[in-house]
Amino acid sequence: MSTRHTSAASLPQTVIGVDVGGTKVSVALLHRGRLSEPVLAPTDCSSADALVDEMVRQIETLREEAPAPVEGVGIGVPSVIEFATGRVRDSVNVPLSDVPLREVLEQRLGIPVLVDNDATCAAFAEAHDERGELDVQDLVMFTVGTGVGGGFVLGGRVYRGTTGAAGEIGHTLIDAGLNDGGPEVDGFPQPGSLERLAAGRALDALALAAATEHPDSALGRILASTGQVSGRDVVVAGHEGDPQAIAAIAELGRRLAIGVANAINTFDPDVVAIGGGVSSAGELLLGPVRETAVRFVLPGVGTRTEIRLARSGPAAGVRGAALLAREELAVQRHDLHPSGAGAA
């Protein structure tokens, strides 16, 4: 099934979007093109059943508050997805593997459910303007949170590859150490991969290193008082002007930039958008990404590519999941009723 643009008149008016991350689940209602404030809850990673139960609880709570009947649900998960069936093949940061998630949730909720990779959902959101109209034809999305995800919109359509699993850009290698024959594979994310070096967990490590080396810095004081320091602390301290935090964010940005340059060299897109929780660092992250990426882009390539933060910010994933549900439900209705008869 390929997402394709549909007329506004045929679009469902009320859908729910769910963005499942490694640390939190975000749920929001899309009603007549307007997205509600996302509701956040910690991700229950104790088991697949527990995570499904958590999603159902949040969806049903929002469904009860909806101003109109909810017509469908879009789910974005950090996983390899068989889009045609909604089966989760494998996951890295959540306990979902070989789970028929669409089937399970449709049985529990009694309404249509669409399941896709979370970064693909975010990419779909970023290709649409605030009114939900497609306004970017070629876009590459990087979601930088617990892991690094990727999504592609090419020629105005989501690109999912042969089996629906395309977009695992976080597992491209940016520092493979090939002089020694390549790194030893010890599971995913692999050593030298973008996710290993530029995800939120990498920022956690940079935070700890900076706090340890500079005990008199803001990060050092946080470590001394709480016994721990995180990437979130780095972003807050960076916005407050702490030089060690700013340096840590810049280092992460330079690493991420290698992946961005690879994407530009491969796709020559209109837009490279950066979203996910780490994107809250704003220009502290984006500046080093732009400055470094341009050094690795082939001359003549990417001359019209804009590197920017996700317009939807951290809500890109949940907004994209809702837009996905809206779009795909409209396509299904059109396929069932090509003359328009019976379509909402």
RORO-361028 format. One record per residue (C-alpha): residue in one letter; y, x, z. Coordinates in steps of 0.2 Angstrom, whole numbers, padded with zeros to 4 digits, always signed. Example, Ala and Ser with C-alpha at 12.3 -4.5 7.8 and 13.67 -1.06 7.14 Angstrom:
A-0022+0062+0039
S-0005+0068+0036
***
This chain:
M+0000+0000+0000
S+0017+0007-0005
T+0033+0002+0003
R+0045-0005-0010
H+0062-0012-0008
T+0063-0031-0007
S+0077-0044-0008
A+0086-0048+0008
A+0081-0066+0005
S+0063-0063+0007
L+0064-0052+0022
P+0057-0058+0039
Q+0071-0061+0051
T+0063-0056+0068
V+0051-0042+0070
I+0047-0029+0084
G+0047-0010+0082
V+0037+0001+0093
D+0039+0020+0093
V+0025+0029+0103
G+0029+0047+0108
G+0020+0060+0118
T+0031+0056+0134
K+0038+0038+0131
V+0036+0022+0122
S+0051+0014+0114
V+0051-0005+0110
A+0065-0014+0101
L+0068-0031+0092
L+0075-0032+0075
H+0083-0049+0072
R+0094-0053+0057
G+0096-0035+0053
R+0102-0030+0071
L+0092-0019+0082
S+0092-0022+0101
E+0094-0009+0114
P+0077+0000+0114
V+0067-0002+0130
L+0059+0014+0136
A+0043+0017+0147
P+0032+0032+0150
T+0018+0034+0139
D+0001+0031+0148
C-0010+0045+0141
S-0024+0041+0153
S-0035+0033+0139
A-0034+0024+0122
D-0037+0007+0131
A-0023+0011+0143
L-0011+0015+0130
V-0015+0000+0120
D-0013-0011+0135
E+0004-0003+0138
M+0010-0007+0120
V+0004-0025+0122
R+0013-0027+0138
Q+0030-0021+0131
I+0028-0031+0115
E+0024-0047+0124
T+0039-0045+0136
L+0051-0042+0122
R+0043-0056+0112
E+0046-0069+0126
E+0064-0064+0126
A+0066-0065+0107
P+0079-0078+0100
A+0066-0083+0086
P+0048-0082+0083
V+0042-0064+0080
E+0034-0063+0063
G+0026-0046+0065
V+0026-0029+0073
G+0028-0011+0066
I+0020+0003+0076
G+0025+0021+0074
V+0013+0034+0082
P+0012+0053+0082
S-0005+0053+0073
V-0014+0055+0056
I-0014+0037+0050
E-0025+0028+0036
F-0010+0017+0032
A-0021+0004+0021
T-0031-0001+0036
G-0020+0004+0051
R-0033+0015+0058
V-0028+0030+0068
R-0038+0045+0062
D-0033+0058+0074
S-0019+0062+0087
V-0012+0077+0095
N-0001+0071+0109
V-0007+0054+0113
P-0025+0048+0117
L-0029+0039+0100
S-0042+0045+0089
D-0053+0035+0077
V-0045+0019+0084
P-0043+0004+0072
L-0026+0001+0080
R-0020-0012+0068
E-0035-0023+0070
V-0035-0021+0089
L-0017-0026+0091
E-0018-0040+0079
Q-0032-0047+0089
R-0022-0045+0105
L-0005-0052+0098
G-0010-0064+0085
I+0003-0059+0073
P+0003-0046+0058
V+0004-0028+0064
L+0008-0012+0053
V+0004+0005+0059
D+0011+0021+0052
N+0015+0039+0057
D+0030+0039+0069
A+0040+0052+0058
T+0037+0042+0042
C+0044+0027+0051
A+0059+0038+0056
A+0061+0044+0038
F+0061+0026+0032
A+0075+0021+0044
E+0086+0036+0039
A+0084+0031+0021
H+0093+0014+0025
D+0111+0011+0030
E+0116+0001+0046
R+0114-0015+0036
G+0096-0011+0032
E+0099-0007+0014
L+0091+0008+0005
D+0105+0020+0002
V+0095+0037+0001
Q+0083+0040-0013
D+0075+0057-0008
L+0075+0061+0010
V+0064+0073+0022
M+0064+0069+0040
F+0060+0081+0054
T+0057+0073+0071
V+0059+0085+0085
G+0052+0079+0102
T+0036+0083+0111
G+0029+0089+0094
V+0037+0091+0077
G+0034+0077+0064
G+0039+0074+0047
G+0041+0060+0034
F+0046+0059+0016
V+0055+0046+0006
L+0054+0051-0012
G+0062+0040-0026
G+0066+0027-0014
R+0048+0025-0008
V+0039+0031+0007
Y+0027+0045+0001
R+0011+0045+0011
G-0001+0055+0000
T-0018+0051-0006
T-0025+0045+0010
G-0009+0040+0019
A-0009+0056+0030
A+0006+0066+0021
G+0020+0072+0032
E+0012+0083+0044
I+0027+0096+0042
G+0026+0102+0060
H+0009+0110+0056
T+0017+0121+0042
L+0017+0140+0047
I+0033+0149+0049
D+0027+0164+0058
A+0009+0168+0053
G+0008+0186+0056
L-0001+0189+0039
N+0000+0208+0040
D-0014+0206+0052
G-0024+0194+0042
G-0016+0178+0050
P-0017+0172+0067
E-0033+0166+0076
V-0035+0147+0075
D-0036+0140+0092
G-0033+0122+0089
F-0017+0112+0084
P-0003+0116+0084
Q-0008+0133+0078
P+0000+0149+0083
G+0015+0152+0071
S+0017+0133+0066
L+0033+0124+0067
E+0027+0113+0080
R+0021+0128+0091
L+0038+0136+0089
A+0051+0123+0088
A+0046+0107+0097
G+0052+0101+0114
R+0039+0111+0123
A+0045+0127+0115
L+0063+0122+0121
D+0055+0120+0139
A+0048+0138+0137
L+0065+0145+0131
A+0073+0136+0146
L+0061+0144+0158
A+0064+0161+0151
A+0083+0159+0151
A+0083+0153+0169
T+0072+0167+0175
E+0082+0180+0166
H+0099+0173+0171
P+0097+0166+0189
D+0116+0164+0191
S+0117+0152+0176
A+0116+0133+0176
L+0098+0134+0171
G+0094+0147+0184
R+0102+0136+0198
I+0091+0121+0192
L+0076+0132+0193
A+0080+0138+0210
S+0083+0121+0217
T+0069+0111+0209
G+0056+0124+0205
Q+0056+0119+0186
V+0068+0118+0171
S+0065+0108+0155
G+0072+0106+0138
R+0082+0091+0143
D+0091+0102+0156
V+0095+0114+0142
V+0103+0100+0132
V+0113+0094+0147
A+0119+0111+0152
G+0123+0116+0134
H+0134+0101+0132
E+0143+0107+0148
G+0146+0124+0140
D+0133+0134+0149
P+0131+0150+0137
Q+0112+0153+0141
A+0108+0135+0137
I+0118+0136+0121
A+0109+0151+0116
A+0092+0143+0119
I+0096+0128+0109
A+0102+0140+0095
E+0086+0150+0095
L+0076+0133+0093
G+0088+0129+0079
R+0085+0145+0070
R+0066+0142+0071
L+0068+0124+0065
A+0078+0130+0050
I+0064+0139+0042
G+0055+0123+0041
V+0070+0115+0034
A+0072+0128+0021
N+0054+0126+0016
A+0057+0107+0014
I+0073+0110+0003
N+0064+0123-0008
T+0050+0111-0010
F+0058+0094-0013
D+0077+0097-0017
P+0081+0081-0007
D+0097+0072-0005
V+0096+0073+0014
V+0086+0082+0027
A+0088+0072+0043
I+0084+0079+0060
G+0079+0066+0074
G+0069+0065+0090
G+0074+0068+0107
V+0079+0086+0104
S+0092+0080+0092
S+0102+0074+0106
A+0108+0093+0107
G+0119+0088+0092
E+0129+0101+0084
L+0123+0114+0096
L+0106+0112+0086
L+0113+0107+0069
G+0125+0122+0067
P+0111+0135+0069
V+0099+0125+0058
R+0112+0124+0044
E+0118+0142+0045
T+0100+0149+0045
A+0092+0137+0032
V+0105+0142+0019
R+0099+0160+0020
F+0081+0155+0015
V+0085+0142+0002
L+0083+0149-0016
P+0099+0150-0025
G+0102+0135-0036
V+0091+0124-0025
G+0097+0111-0013
T+0115+0112-0019
R+0118+0093-0015
T+0106+0092+0000
E+0115+0086+0016
I+0107+0093+0032
R+0112+0080+0046
L+0107+0072+0062
A+0097+0056+0061
R+0110+0042+0060
S+0099+0031+0071
G+0098+0045+0084
P+0083+0045+0096
A+0081+0026+0090
A+0076+0032+0072
G+0058+0030+0075
V+0058+0012+0083
R+0071+0006+0070
G+0060+0013+0056
A+0045+0005+0063
A+0054-0012+0064
L+0060-0010+0046
L+0043-0005+0040
A+0036-0021+0047
R+0050-0031+0039
E+0048-0023+0022
E+0029-0023+0022
L+0028-0041+0027
A+0040-0046+0014
V+0029-0037+0001
Q+0013-0045+0007
R+0021-0062+0006
H+0028-0059-0012
D+0010-0053-0017
L+0003-0069-0010
H+0017-0080-0018
P+0024-0070-0033
S+0034-0085-0038
G+0043-0086-0021
A+0034-0102-0016
G+0029-0102+0002
A+0038-0086+0006
A+0050-0085+0021
***
